[in-house]
């Protein structure tokens, strides 16, 4: 299950972090890897989707939601990717995506990628345990990307990951989320590992 740790807070919107279980993406050189995971400790799955049946969300694959009014703020991505894993040229990526979806009052579903980052363009750690292939998250030289902000391509509704529908116009289901991992074919064969820390804003009234 997710770990929930209390972070910085204010009088208006306290924040916490939803910390995923370790997610392992097994990749074989020569073919792209594309899998999904909710971070709750389950196996990766290859099909993910969110549609509507009336006012209810119909989920394909595993999605996560919180039983409170909650909205995503930012995402920390930590990996065991090192410079030697990255194909020459810098244009072939190891991508982490955060997906979110919900149902609106018309009975239609809205879903999409809210955060999309090339982890290989992150920052290599300058301190930590020694790296020995395939390495672990947090080893020296492994890449991380901190404080990655969501896009507003779906407005505030695209940030909802809880029961904000009780206070928000037009949303009639909880907001759900999960993650997608895409490893370019030219990356070396390896078990790529990730820990994701999703910063969450919690408010009893939800977003306006």
Backbone as JSON Lines, residues from 0, in Angstrom:
{"i":0,"aa":"X","n":[0.84,-1.2,0.0],"ca":[0.0,0.0,0.0],"c":[0.87,1.24,0.0]}
{"i":1,"aa":"X","n":[0.25,2.35,-0.38],"ca":[0.94,3.62,-0.35],"c":[1.31,3.98,1.07]}
{"i":2,"aa":"X","n":[2.43,4.7,1.22],"ca":[2.74,5.36,2.47],"c":[2.29,6.8,2.39]}
{"i":3,"aa":"X","n":[1.72,7.32,3.45],"ca":[1.26,8.7,3.48],"c":[2.03,9.4,4.56]}
{"i":4,"aa":"X","n":[2.88,10.37,4.18],"ca":[3.68,11.08,5.16],"c":[3.31,12.55,5.16]}
{"i":5,"aa":"X","n":[3.26,13.11,6.35],"ca":[2.86,14.51,6.49],"c":[4.01,15.4,6.1]}
{"i":6,"aa":"X","n":[3.72,16.4,5.27],"ca":[4.74,17.35,4.86],"c":[4.43,18.73,5.4]}
{"i":7,"aa":"X","n":[4.91,19.76,4.7],"ca":[4.64,21.13,5.11],"c":[3.15,21.39,5.06]}
{"i":8,"aa":"X","n":[2.69,22.31,5.89],"ca":[1.26,22.6,5.91],"c":[1.03,24.09,6.12]}
{"i":9,"aa":"X","n":[-0.19,24.51,5.81],"ca":[-0.61,25.88,6.06],"c":[-1.97,25.83,6.71]}
{"i":10,"aa":"X","n":[-2.48,26.95,7.12],"ca":[-3.79,27.0,7.77],"c":[-4.9,26.68,6.79]}
{"i":11,"aa":"X","n":[-4.62,26.81,5.48],"ca":[-5.67,26.63,4.48],"c":[-5.63,25.25,3.88]}
{"i":12,"aa":"X","n":[-4.49,24.82,3.37],"ca":[-4.39,23.56,2.66],"c":[-3.19,22.76,3.14]}
{"i":13,"aa":"X","n":[-3.36,21.87,4.15],"ca":[-2.26,21.01,4.55],"c":[-1.87,20.09,3.41]}
{"i":14,"aa":"X","n":[-0.6,19.74,3.34],"ca":[-0.12,18.85,2.28],"c":[0.56,17.63,2.87]}
{"i":15,"aa":"X","n":[0.48,16.54,2.14],"ca":[1.15,15.3,2.49],"c":[1.74,14.7,1.23]}
{"i":16,"aa":"X","n":[2.5,13.63,1.4],"ca":[3.06,12.91,0.26],"c":[2.54,11.48,0.24]}
{"i":17,"aa":"X","n":[2.08,11.05,-0.91],"ca":[1.74,9.65,-1.14],"c":[2.97,9.01,-1.76]}
{"i":18,"aa":"X","n":[3.6,8.11,-1.03],"ca":[4.85,7.51,-1.46],"c":[4.56,6.11,-2.0]}
{"i":19,"aa":"X","n":[4.93,5.87,-3.24],"ca":[4.65,4.58,-3.85],"c":[5.53,3.49,-3.27]}
{"i":20,"aa":"X","n":[5.08,2.26,-3.42],"ca":[5.97,1.13,-3.25],"c":[7.03,1.18,-4.35]}
{"i":21,"aa":"X","n":[8.1,0.44,-4.19],"ca":[9.1,0.34,-5.24],"c":[8.46,-0.28,-6.48]}
{"i":22,"aa":"X","n":[8.59,0.4,-7.61],"ca":[8.04,-0.08,-8.89],"c":[9.21,-0.51,-9.76]}
{"i":23,"aa":"X","n":[9.19,-1.75,-10.22],"ca":[10.25,-2.29,-11.06],"c":[9.71,-2.52,-12.47]}
{"i":24,"aa":"X","n":[10.4,-1.96,-13.46],"ca":[10.02,-2.09,-14.86],"c":[11.12,-2.88,-15.55]}
{"i":25,"aa":"X","n":[10.82,-4.12,-15.9],"ca":[11.81,-4.98,-16.56],"c":[11.84,-4.66,-18.05]}
{"i":26,"aa":"X","n":[13.01,-4.29,-18.54],"ca":[13.15,-3.85,-19.94],"c":[14.18,-4.71,-20.65]}
{"i":27,"aa":"X","n":[13.89,-5.08,-21.89],"ca":[14.82,-5.81,-22.74],"c":[15.22,-4.95,-23.93]}
{"i":28,"aa":"X","n":[16.51,-4.76,-24.13],"ca":[17.0,-3.95,-25.23],"c":[16.46,-4.45,-26.56]}
{"i":29,"aa":"X","n":[16.03,-3.49,-27.41],"ca":[15.55,-3.84,-28.74],"c":[14.06,-3.68,-28.92]}
{"i":30,"aa":"X","n":[13.32,-3.53,-27.83],"ca":[11.87,-3.33,-27.91],"c":[11.44,-2.34,-26.85]}
{"i":31,"aa":"X","n":[10.57,-1.4,-27.21],"ca":[10.06,-0.44,-26.25],"c":[9.28,-1.17,-25.15]}
{"i":32,"aa":"X","n":[9.42,-0.69,-23.92],"ca":[8.62,-1.17,-22.8],"c":[7.6,-0.1,-22.44]}
{"i":33,"aa":"X","n":[6.34,-0.5,-22.31],"ca":[5.26,0.42,-21.92],"c":[4.35,-0.32,-20.95]}
{"i":34,"aa":"X","n":[4.37,0.08,-19.69],"ca":[3.56,-0.57,-18.66],"c":[2.96,0.49,-17.74]}
{"i":35,"aa":"X","n":[2.0,0.05,-16.93],"ca":[1.31,0.94,-16.0],"c":[1.38,0.34,-14.6]}
{"i":36,"aa":"X","n":[1.21,1.21,-13.6],"ca":[1.24,0.76,-12.22],"c":[0.6,1.86,-11.36]}
{"i":37,"aa":"X","n":[-0.1,1.48,-10.32],"ca":[-0.68,2.49,-9.42],"c":[0.23,2.81,-8.25]}
{"i":38,"aa":"X","n":[1.31,2.03,-8.1],"ca":[2.24,2.27,-7.0],"c":[1.85,1.62,-5.7]}
{"i":39,"aa":"X","n":[0.83,0.76,-5.72],"ca":[0.34,0.14,-4.48],"c":[0.95,-1.23,-4.22]}
{"i":40,"aa":"X","n":[1.94,-1.61,-5.02],"ca":[2.61,-2.87,-4.79],"c":[2.17,-3.99,-5.71]}
{"i":41,"aa":"X","n":[1.26,-3.69,-6.65],"ca":[0.8,-4.74,-7.55],"c":[1.79,-4.91,-8.7]}
{"i":42,"aa":"X","n":[1.6,-5.97,-9.49],"ca":[2.4,-6.17,-10.7],"c":[2.04,-5.12,-11.74]}
{"i":43,"aa":"X","n":[2.98,-4.83,-12.64],"ca":[2.7,-3.92,-13.74],"c":[1.6,-4.51,-14.62]}
{"i":44,"aa":"X","n":[0.84,-3.63,-15.28],"ca":[-0.18,-4.09,-16.22],"c":[-0.02,-3.31,-17.52]}
{"i":45,"aa":"X","n":[-0.51,-3.89,-18.62],"ca":[-0.25,-3.34,-19.95],"c":[-1.42,-2.56,-20.53]}
{"i":46,"aa":"X","n":[-2.6,-2.64,-19.91],"ca":[-3.76,-1.91,-20.41],"c":[-4.33,-1.07,-19.28]}
{"i":47,"aa":"X","n":[-4.56,0.2,-19.56],"ca":[-5.11,1.11,-18.56],"c":[-6.12,2.03,-19.23]}
{"i":48,"aa":"X","n":[-7.24,2.26,-18.57],"ca":[-8.24,3.14,-19.15],"c":[-9.28,3.55,-18.14]}
{"i":49,"aa":"X","n":[-10.01,4.62,-18.46],"ca":[-11.08,5.11,-17.6],"c":[-12.21,5.59,-18.49]}
{"i":50,"aa":"X","n":[-13.37,4.95,-18.38],"ca":[-14.55,5.33,-19.14],"c":[-15.7,5.55,-18.15]}
{"i":51,"aa":"X","n":[-16.88,5.86,-18.68],"ca":[-18.02,6.16,-17.82],"c":[-19.18,5.23,-18.11]}
{"i":52,"aa":"X","n":[-19.89,4.87,-17.06],"ca":[-21.18,4.19,-17.16],"c":[-22.15,5.0,-16.31]}
{"i":53,"aa":"X","n":[-22.92,5.85,-16.97],"ca":[-23.72,6.81,-16.22],"c":[-22.81,7.78,-15.5]}
{"i":54,"aa":"X","n":[-22.97,7.86,-14.18],"ca":[-22.11,8.77,-13.4],"c":[-20.96,8.01,-12.73]}
{"i":55,"aa":"X","n":[-20.79,6.76,-13.06],"ca":[-19.76,5.95,-12.43],"c":[-18.56,5.76,-13.35]}
{"i":56,"aa":"X","n":[-17.38,5.76,-12.77],"ca":[-16.17,5.5,-13.54],"c":[-15.97,4.0,-13.69]}
{"i":57,"aa":"X","n":[-15.63,3.58,-14.89],"ca":[-15.29,2.19,-15.18],"c":[-13.79,2.13,-15.44]}
{"i":58,"aa":"X","n":[-13.08,1.39,-14.61],"ca":[-11.63,1.42,-14.61],"c":[-11.06,0.16,-15.23]}
{"i":59,"aa":"X","n":[-10.11,0.32,-16.14],"ca":[-9.32,-0.79,-16.67],"c":[-7.92,-0.68,-16.09]}
{"i":60,"aa":"X","n":[-7.44,-1.76,-15.49],"ca":[-6.2,-1.67,-14.75],"c":[-6.47,-1.12,-13.36]}
{"i":61,"aa":"X","n":[-5.42,-0.91,-12.59],"ca":[-5.55,-0.44,-11.21],"c":[-5.34,1.06,-11.14]}
{"i":62,"aa":"X","n":[-6.28,1.74,-10.52],"ca":[-6.2,3.18,-10.29],"c":[-6.32,3.44,-8.79]}
{"i":63,"aa":"X","n":[-5.84,4.58,-8.38],"ca":[-5.85,4.99,-6.97],"c":[-6.72,6.22,-6.81]}
{"i":64,"aa":"X","n":[-7.43,6.31,-5.69],"ca":[-8.11,7.55,-5.32],"c":[-8.04,7.67,-3.8]}
{"i":65,"aa":"X","n":[-8.25,8.86,-3.29],"ca":[-8.23,9.09,-1.85],"c":[-9.65,9.38,-1.36]}
{"i":66,"aa":"X","n":[-10.02,8.89,-0.17],"ca":[-11.38,9.06,0.34],"c":[-11.6,10.41,1.01]}
{"i":67,"aa":"X","n":[-10.88,11.41,0.56],"ca":[-10.97,12.77,1.08],"c":[-10.87,13.73,-0.1]}
{"i":68,"aa":"X","n":[-11.17,14.99,0.15],"ca":[-10.93,16.01,-0.88],"c":[-9.42,16.17,-1.02]}
{"i":69,"aa":"X","n":[-8.88,15.89,-2.21],"ca":[-7.44,15.91,-2.41],"c":[-7.11,16.24,-3.85]}
{"i":70,"aa":"X","n":[-6.05,17.0,-4.05],"ca":[-5.61,17.39,-5.38],"c":[-4.09,17.28,-5.46]}
{"i":71,"aa":"X","n":[-3.59,16.87,-6.64],"ca":[-2.14,16.75,-6.82],"c":[-1.49,18.13,-6.86]}
{"i":72,"aa":"X","n":[-0.28,18.2,-6.29],"ca":[0.49,19.45,-6.28],"c":[1.75,19.29,-7.13]}
{"i":73,"aa":"X","n":[2.54,18.26,-6.84],"ca":[3.79,18.03,-7.58],"c":[4.2,16.59,-7.39]}
{"i":74,"aa":"X","n":[5.2,16.17,-8.18],"ca":[5.65,14.78,-8.16],"c":[7.17,14.73,-8.08]}
{"i":75,"aa":"X","n":[7.68,13.95,-7.14],"ca":[9.1,13.61,-7.09],"c":[9.29,12.25,-7.72]}
{"i":76,"aa":"X","n":[10.23,12.14,-8.65],"ca":[10.52,10.89,-9.35],"c":[11.95,10.48,-9.01]}
{"i":77,"aa":"X","n":[12.1,9.3,-8.43],"ca":[13.42,8.79,-8.07],"c":[13.62,7.45,-8.76]}
{"i":78,"aa":"X","n":[14.82,7.22,-9.29],"ca":[15.04,6.05,-10.14],"c":[16.42,5.45,-9.9]}
{"i":79,"aa":"X","n":[16.66,4.31,-10.57],"ca":[18.01,3.73,-10.59],"c":[18.66,3.9,-11.96]}
{"i":80,"aa":"X","n":[18.14,4.83,-12.76],"ca":[18.75,5.15,-14.06],"c":[20.05,5.91,-13.84]}
{"i":81,"aa":"X","n":[21.1,5.52,-14.56],"ca":[22.38,6.21,-14.5],"c":[22.79,6.62,-15.91]}
{"i":82,"aa":"X","n":[23.81,7.46,-15.98],"ca":[24.23,8.0,-17.28],"c":[24.58,6.9,-18.28]}
{"i":83,"aa":"X","n":[25.17,5.81,-17.81],"ca":[25.55,4.74,-18.73],"c":[24.35,4.04,-19.36]}
{"i":84,"aa":"X","n":[23.17,4.2,-18.78],"ca":[21.96,3.6,-19.34],"c":[21.41,4.39,-20.53]}
{"i":85,"aa":"X","n":[21.76,5.66,-20.63],"ca":[21.1,6.57,-21.56],"c":[21.74,6.47,-22.94]}
{"i":86,"aa":"X","n":[20.96,6.15,-23.97],"ca":[21.5,6.05,-25.33],"c":[22.13,7.37,-25.78]}
{"i":87,"aa":"X","n":[23.11,7.27,-26.65],"ca":[23.81,8.45,-27.15],"c":[22.84,9.39,-27.86]}
{"i":88,"aa":"X","n":[23.12,10.68,-27.74],"ca":[22.32,11.69,-28.44],"c":[21.31,12.4,-27.57]}
{"i":89,"aa":"X","n":[20.92,11.78,-26.47],"ca":[20.02,12.42,-25.52],"c":[18.58,12.56,-25.96]}
{"i":90,"aa":"X","n":[18.19,11.9,-27.05],"ca":[16.83,12.05,-27.58],"c":[15.97,10.8,-27.38]}
{"i":91,"aa":"X","n":[16.51,9.82,-26.67],"ca":[15.78,8.58,-26.41],"c":[15.58,8.48,-24.91]}
{"i":92,"aa":"X","n":[14.32,8.39,-24.5],"ca":[13.99,8.71,-23.12],"c":[13.42,7.54,-22.33]}
{"i":93,"aa":"X","n":[13.55,7.67,-21.02],"ca":[12.84,6.84,-20.05],"c":[11.81,7.76,-19.4]}
{"i":94,"aa":"X","n":[10.55,7.51,-19.65],"ca":[9.48,8.46,-19.34],"c":[8.59,7.94,-18.22]}
{"i":95,"aa":"X","n":[8.26,8.82,-17.3],"ca":[7.25,8.55,-16.27],"c":[6.1,9.51,-16.49]}
{"i":96,"aa":"X","n":[4.89,8.98,-16.52],"ca":[3.68,9.79,-16.7],"c":[2.73,9.56,-15.54]}
{"i":97,"aa":"X","n":[2.09,10.62,-15.07],"ca":[1.02,10.52,-14.09],"c":[-0.29,10.76,-14.83]}
{"i":98,"aa":"X","n":[-1.18,9.78,-14.76],"ca":[-2.48,9.87,-15.43],"c":[-3.57,10.18,-14.4]}
{"i":99,"aa":"X","n":[-4.57,10.95,-14.83],"ca":[-5.7,11.26,-13.94],"c":[-6.97,11.24,-14.76]}
{"i":100,"aa":"X","n":[-8.08,10.84,-14.11],"ca":[-9.36,10.85,-14.81],"c":[-10.52,10.96,-13.84]}
{"i":101,"aa":"X","n":[-11.69,11.32,-14.39],"ca":[-12.9,11.44,-13.59],"c":[-14.1,11.45,-14.53]}
{"i":102,"aa":"X","n":[-15.31,11.42,-13.96],"ca":[-16.54,11.47,-14.73],"c":[-17.25,12.79,-14.44]}
{"i":103,"aa":"X","n":[-17.79,13.42,-15.47],"ca":[-18.51,14.68,-15.31],"c":[-20.02,14.43,-15.42]}
{"i":104,"aa":"X","n":[-20.81,15.45,-15.1],"ca":[-22.25,15.29,-14.95],"c":[-22.95,14.89,-16.24]}
{"i":105,"aa":"X","n":[-22.33,15.11,-17.39],"ca":[-22.94,14.71,-18.65],"c":[-22.86,13.19,-18.86]}
{"i":106,"aa":"X","n":[-22.16,12.49,-17.95],"ca":[-21.99,11.06,-18.08],"c":[-20.82,10.66,-18.96]}
{"i":107,"aa":"X","n":[-19.91,11.57,-19.21],"ca":[-18.73,11.26,-20.0],"c":[-17.48,11.3,-19.12]}
{"i":108,"aa":"X","n":[-16.48,10.53,-19.52],"ca":[-15.24,10.46,-18.76],"c":[-14.2,11.38,-19.37]}
{"i":109,"aa":"X","n":[-13.4,11.97,-18.51],"ca":[-12.26,12.79,-18.93],"c":[-11.02,12.22,-18.28]}
{"i":110,"aa":"X","n":[-10.01,11.9,-19.08],"ca":[-8.77,11.4,-18.52],"c":[-7.61,11.82,-19.41]}
{"i":111,"aa":"X","n":[-6.42,11.81,-18.83],"ca":[-5.25,12.19,-19.61],"c":[-4.0,12.23,-18.76]}
{"i":112,"aa":"X","n":[-2.88,12.51,-19.41],"ca":[-1.59,12.62,-18.74],"c":[-1.45,14.01,-18.15]}
{"i":113,"aa":"X","n":[-1.24,14.1,-16.85],"ca":[-1.12,15.4,-16.18],"c":[0.34,15.79,-15.91]}
{"i":114,"aa":"X","n":[1.22,14.78,-15.75],"ca":[2.65,15.03,-15.62],"c":[3.36,14.05,-16.54]}
{"i":115,"aa":"X","n":[4.31,14.55,-17.34],"ca":[5.03,13.73,-18.32],"c":[6.49,14.16,-18.29]}
{"i":116,"aa":"X","n":[7.38,13.28,-17.78],"ca":[8.77,13.68,-17.61],"c":[9.74,12.63,-18.13]}
{"i":117,"aa":"X","n":[10.81,13.11,-18.79],"ca":[11.92,12.26,-19.22],"c":[12.91,12.17,-18.06]}
{"i":118,"aa":"X","n":[12.9,11.05,-17.37],"ca":[13.69,10.94,-16.15],"c":[15.18,11.06,-16.45]}
{"i":119,"aa":"X","n":[15.59,10.64,-17.64],"ca":[17.0,10.72,-18.01],"c":[17.49,12.16,-18.15]}
{"i":120,"aa":"X","n":[16.58,13.13,-18.11],"ca":[16.98,14.54,-18.15],"c":[16.99,15.16,-16.76]}
{"i":121,"aa":"X","n":[16.89,14.32,-15.75],"ca":[16.9,14.8,-14.38],"c":[18.3,15.07,-13.86]}
{"i":122,"aa":"X","n":[18.44,15.03,-12.54],"ca":[19.71,15.32,-11.88],"c":[20.28,14.04,-11.3]}
{"i":123,"aa":"X","n":[21.57,13.8,-11.55],"ca":[22.25,12.63,-11.01],"c":[22.67,12.92,-9.56]}
{"i":124,"aa":"X","n":[22.39,11.98,-8.68],"ca":[22.75,12.17,-7.28],"c":[24.26,12.18,-7.11]}
{"i":125,"aa":"X","n":[24.74,13.12,-6.32],"ca":[26.18,13.23,-6.08],"c":[26.61,12.54,-4.8]}
{"i":126,"aa":"X","n":[25.65,12.02,-4.05],"ca":[25.95,11.3,-2.82],"c":[24.97,10.16,-2.66]}
{"i":127,"aa":"X","n":[25.37,9.16,-1.91],"ca":[24.5,8.01,-1.67],"c":[25.31,6.73,-1.66]}
{"i":128,"aa":"X","n":[24.65,5.6,-1.52],"ca":[25.36,4.31,-1.58],"c":[26.03,4.12,-2.93]}
{"i":129,"aa":"X","n":[27.09,3.35,-2.97],"ca":[27.78,3.08,-4.22],"c":[26.86,2.34,-5.19]}
{"i":130,"aa":"X","n":[26.97,2.68,-6.46],"ca":[26.16,2.04,-7.49],"c":[26.84,0.78,-7.98]}
{"i":131,"aa":"X","n":[26.07,-0.31,-8.06],"ca":[26.52,-1.55,-8.67],"c":[25.36,-2.09,-9.48]}
{"i":132,"aa":"X","n":[25.54,-2.19,-10.8],"ca":[24.44,-2.52,-11.71],"c":[23.7,-3.78,-11.24]}
{"i":133,"aa":"X","n":[22.36,-3.79,-11.3],"ca":[21.5,-2.76,-11.89],"c":[21.24,-1.55,-11.0]}
{"i":134,"aa":"X","n":[21.71,-1.59,-9.77],"ca":[21.58,-0.44,-8.9],"c":[20.22,-0.32,-8.24]}
{"i":135,"aa":"X","n":[20.15,0.58,-7.27],"ca":[18.92,0.84,-6.53],"c":[18.58,2.32,-6.55]}
{"i":136,"aa":"X","n":[17.34,2.63,-6.32],"ca":[16.92,4.02,-6.18],"c":[17.73,4.66,-5.05]}
{"i":137,"aa":"X","n":[18.3,5.82,-5.33],"ca":[19.06,6.54,-4.32],"c":[20.55,6.29,-4.33]}
{"i":138,"aa":"X","n":[21.02,5.34,-5.17],"ca":[22.46,5.14,-5.29],"c":[23.13,6.36,-5.91]}
{"i":139,"aa":"X","n":[24.39,6.55,-5.62],"ca":[25.13,7.66,-6.22],"c":[25.1,7.53,-7.75]}
{"i":140,"aa":"X","n":[24.84,8.65,-8.43],"ca":[24.79,8.66,-9.88],"c":[23.42,8.39,-10.46]}
{"i":141,"aa":"X","n":[22.45,7.96,-9.64],"ca":[21.11,7.7,-10.17],"c":[20.34,9.0,-10.34]}
{"i":142,"aa":"X","n":[19.4,8.99,-11.29],"ca":[18.69,10.21,-11.68],"c":[17.4,10.38,-10.89]}
{"i":143,"aa":"X","n":[17.11,11.64,-10.56],"ca":[15.85,11.99,-9.94],"c":[15.36,13.31,-10.51]}
{"i":144,"aa":"X","n":[14.04,13.54,-10.4],"ca":[13.43,14.8,-10.8],"c":[12.46,15.18,-9.67]}
{"i":145,"aa":"X","n":[12.71,16.3,-9.04],"ca":[11.92,16.71,-7.88],"c":[11.01,17.87,-8.22]}
{"i":146,"aa":"X","n":[9.87,17.94,-7.56],"ca":[8.97,19.08,-7.67],"c":[8.38,19.28,-9.04]}
{"i":147,"aa":"X","n":[8.07,18.19,-9.74],"ca":[7.53,18.3,-11.1],"c":[6.05,18.65,-11.05]}
{"i":148,"aa":"X","n":[5.68,19.77,-11.68],"ca":[4.33,20.31,-11.58],"c":[3.44,19.76,-12.69]}
{"i":149,"aa":"X","n":[2.16,19.54,-12.38],"ca":[1.23,19.08,-13.43],"c":[0.91,20.19,-14.41]}
{"i":150,"aa":"X","n":[0.53,19.78,-15.62],"ca":[0.02,20.75,-16.59],"c":[-1.43,21.06,-16.26]}
{"i":151,"aa":"X","n":[-1.94,22.13,-16.8],"ca":[-3.34,22.5,-16.56],"c":[-4.17,22.27,-17.81]}
{"i":152,"aa":"X","n":[-3.82,21.21,-18.55],"ca":[-4.54,20.93,-19.78],"c":[-5.98,20.52,-19.53]}
{"i":153,"aa":"X","n":[-6.31,20.17,-18.29],"ca":[-7.69,19.84,-17.94],"c":[-8.23,20.77,-16.87]}
{"i":154,"aa":"X","n":[-7.54,21.9,-16.65],"ca":[-7.97,22.83,-15.61],"c":[-7.85,22.21,-14.23]}
{"i":155,"aa":"X","n":[-8.47,22.84,-13.23],"ca":[-8.38,22.34,-11.86],"c":[-8.96,20.93,-11.73]}
{"i":156,"aa":"X","n":[-9.96,20.6,-12.54],"ca":[-10.55,19.26,-12.44],"c":[-9.54,18.17,-12.75]}
{"i":157,"aa":"X","n":[-8.55,18.49,-13.57],"ca":[-7.52,17.52,-13.92],"c":[-6.54,17.24,-12.8]}
{"i":158,"aa":"X","n":[-6.65,17.96,-11.68],"ca":[-5.77,17.76,-10.54],"c":[-6.41,16.92,-9.45]}
{"i":159,"aa":"X","n":[-7.7,16.67,-9.55],"ca":[-8.45,16.02,-8.48],"c":[-8.09,14.55,-8.37]}
{"i":160,"aa":"X","n":[-7.72,14.09,-7.18],"ca":[-7.39,12.69,-6.95],"c":[-8.11,12.16,-5.71]}
{"i":161,"aa":"X","n":[-9.22,12.8,-5.36],"ca":[-10.01,12.38,-4.22],"c":[-11.47,12.67,-4.45]}
{"i":162,"aa":"X","n":[-12.19,12.95,-3.38],"ca":[-13.64,13.14,-3.44],"c":[-14.05,14.6,-3.56]}
{"i":163,"aa":"X","n":[-13.22,15.39,-4.23],"ca":[-13.54,16.8,-4.42],"c":[-14.84,17.01,-5.17]}
{"i":164,"aa":"X","n":[-15.35,15.97,-5.84],"ca":[-16.6,16.11,-6.58],"c":[-17.74,16.58,-5.67]}
{"i":165,"aa":"X","n":[-17.61,16.4,-4.37],"ca":[-18.64,16.87,-3.45],"c":[-18.73,18.38,-3.41]}
{"i":166,"aa":"X","n":[-17.67,19.06,-3.83],"ca":[-17.66,20.52,-3.75],"c":[-17.4,21.19,-5.09]}
{"i":167,"aa":"X","n":[-17.09,20.4,-6.11],"ca":[-16.72,20.99,-7.4],"c":[-17.83,20.84,-8.41]}
{"i":168,"aa":"X","n":[-18.12,21.89,-9.09],"ca":[-19.13,21.88,-10.14],"c":[-18.76,20.89,-11.24]}
{"i":169,"aa":"X","n":[-19.71,20.02,-11.59],"ca":[-19.64,19.18,-12.79],"c":[-18.97,17.82,-12.58]}
{"i":170,"aa":"X","n":[-18.12,17.63,-11.6],"ca":[-17.51,16.32,-11.38],"c":[-18.45,15.47,-10.52]}
{"i":171,"aa":"X","n":[-18.71,14.23,-10.97],"ca":[-19.66,13.38,-10.26],"c":[-19.03,12.06,-9.82]}
{"i":172,"aa":"X","n":[-17.73,11.93,-9.97],"ca":[-17.03,10.74,-9.47],"c":[-15.78,11.21,-8.74]}
{"i":173,"aa":"X","n":[-15.17,10.33,-7.96],"ca":[-13.83,10.67,-7.44],"c":[-12.86,10.9,-8.59]}
{"i":174,"aa":"X","n":[-11.77,11.58,-8.3],"ca":[-10.67,11.66,-9.24],"c":[-9.73,10.49,-9.0]}
{"i":175,"aa":"X","n":[-9.33,9.82,-10.08],"ca":[-8.47,8.64,-9.99],"c":[-7.12,8.93,-10.64]}
{"i":176,"aa":"X","n":[-6.09,8.2,-10.23],"ca":[-4.78,8.38,-10.86],"c":[-4.0,7.07,-10.86]}
{"i":177,"aa":"X","n":[-3.08,6.97,-11.82],"ca":[-2.06,5.93,-11.84],"c":[-0.88,6.42,-12.67]}
{"i":178,"aa":"X","n":[0.09,5.55,-12.91],"ca":[1.33,5.94,-13.57],"c":[1.6,5.07,-14.79]}
{"i":179,"aa":"X","n":[2.27,5.66,-15.77],"ca":[2.74,4.93,-16.95],"c":[4.25,5.08,-17.06]}
{"i":180,"aa":"X","n":[4.91,3.99,-17.48],"ca":[6.36,3.97,-17.64],"c":[6.68,3.54,-19.07]}
{"i":181,"aa":"X","n":[7.48,4.35,-19.75],"ca":[7.83,4.07,-21.15],"c":[9.35,4.13,-21.29]}
{"i":182,"aa":"X","n":[9.95,3.0,-21.62],"ca":[11.4,2.91,-21.77],"c":[11.72,2.7,-23.25]}
{"i":183,"aa":"X","n":[12.54,3.59,-23.82],"ca":[12.9,3.49,-25.23],"c":[13.62,2.17,-25.51]}
{"i":184,"aa":"X","n":[13.42,1.64,-26.72],"ca":[13.99,0.35,-27.1],"c":[15.5,0.28,-26.95]}
{"i":185,"aa":"X","n":[16.18,1.42,-27.12],"ca":[17.65,1.4,-27.11],"c":[18.27,1.4,-25.72]}
{"i":186,"aa":"X","n":[17.45,1.5,-24.68],"ca":[18.01,1.39,-23.33],"c":[18.49,-0.04,-23.1]}
{"i":187,"aa":"X","n":[19.56,-0.21,-22.33],"ca":[20.08,-1.56,-22.09],"c":[19.1,-2.4,-21.28]}
{"i":188,"aa":"X","n":[19.22,-3.71,-21.45],"ca":[18.41,-4.64,-20.67],"c":[18.71,-4.45,-19.18]}
{"i":189,"aa":"X","n":[17.64,-4.24,-18.41],"ca":[17.84,-3.93,-16.99],"c":[16.48,-3.87,-16.31]}
{"i":190,"aa":"X","n":[16.46,-4.12,-15.01],"ca":[15.29,-3.82,-14.2],"c":[15.38,-2.38,-13.74]}
{"i":191,"aa":"X","n":[14.55,-1.51,-14.35],"ca":[14.54,-0.09,-13.98],"c":[13.59,0.09,-12.81]}
{"i":192,"aa":"X","n":[14.07,0.8,-11.79],"ca":[13.33,0.91,-10.52],"c":[12.95,2.37,-10.27]}
{"i":193,"aa":"X","n":[11.77,2.54,-9.68],"ca":[11.25,3.89,-9.43],"c":[10.55,3.94,-8.07]}
{"i":194,"aa":"X","n":[10.71,5.05,-7.39],"ca":[9.87,5.41,-6.26],"c":[9.3,6.8,-6.56]}
{"i":195,"aa":"X","n":[8.0,6.94,-6.44],"ca":[7.31,8.17,-6.78],"c":[6.69,8.77,-5.52]}
{"i":196,"aa":"X","n":[6.9,10.06,-5.33],"ca":[6.37,10.77,-4.17],"c":[5.44,11.87,-4.68]}
{"i":197,"aa":"X","n":[4.15,11.65,-4.52],"ca":[3.14,12.59,-5.02],"c":[2.71,13.52,-3.89]}
{"i":198,"aa":"X","n":[3.0,14.81,-4.06],"ca":[2.57,15.79,-3.08],"c":[1.08,16.07,-3.28]}
{"i":199,"aa":"X","n":[0.33,16.02,-2.19],"ca":[-1.12,16.13,-2.23],"c":[-1.57,17.27,-1.34]}
{"i":200,"aa":"X","n":[-2.48,18.1,-1.88],"ca":[-3.12,19.14,-1.08],"c":[-4.47,18.64,-0.61]}
{"i":201,"aa":"X","n":[-4.71,18.75,0.67],"ca":[-5.97,18.26,1.25],"c":[-6.76,19.44,1.8]}
{"i":202,"aa":"X","n":[-8.02,19.53,1.39],"ca":[-8.89,20.64,1.79],"c":[-10.29,20.09,1.93]}
{"i":203,"aa":"X","n":[-10.96,20.42,3.0],"ca":[-12.29,19.87,3.26],"c":[-13.33,20.33,2.27]}
{"i":204,"aa":"X","n":[-13.06,21.4,1.55],"ca":[-14.04,21.92,0.6],"c":[-13.68,21.6,-0.83]}
{"i":205,"aa":"X","n":[-12.46,21.15,-1.11],"ca":[-12.04,20.89,-2.48],"c":[-11.69,22.17,-3.21]}
{"i":206,"aa":"X","n":[-11.34,22.07,-4.47],"ca":[-11.0,23.23,-5.29],"c":[-12.26,23.93,-5.78]}
{"i":207,"aa":"X","n":[-12.16,25.22,-5.94],"ca":[-13.31,25.98,-6.45],"c":[-13.41,25.84,-7.95]}
